[in-house]
């Protein structure tokens, strides 16, 4: 009898820097057809990280298996840590892995770098909007190109 729940798998989500060992697995990630309008191809994000030198790429892993991607950068104007390019491979979606990855990156960046303020942006029709809201991100009325900006502050 299998007593594992999606939540029991979530605890094993680990974030690793994208490296020469795992970038190919990141490049092979695919989101569902309905999400393709909201995220770019992983290769675009990898190129952006490499050539822009602003974004830091992270592989979202379940054990040794790469199941997703995200990146982070600091806005030098306000010191806020931006999260972007968040995607989970279609085979691993709707199991809580995206939520855990975002929680893990906030905890890691807070403890390792002391970041207290986070932001992200998304299309107003992106279904992930609900996930970000439940994680504490609040829409500010700001726009980033044609996307809604939401922010999270850990300071109380």
Secondary structure by P-SEA (a helix, b strand, c coil): ccccccccccccbbbbccccccaaaaaacccccccccccccaaaaaaaaaacccbbbbbbbcccccccbbbbbbcccccbbbbccccccccccccaaaaaaaaaaaaaaaaacccccccccccccccaaaaaaaacccccccccccbbbbbbbccc
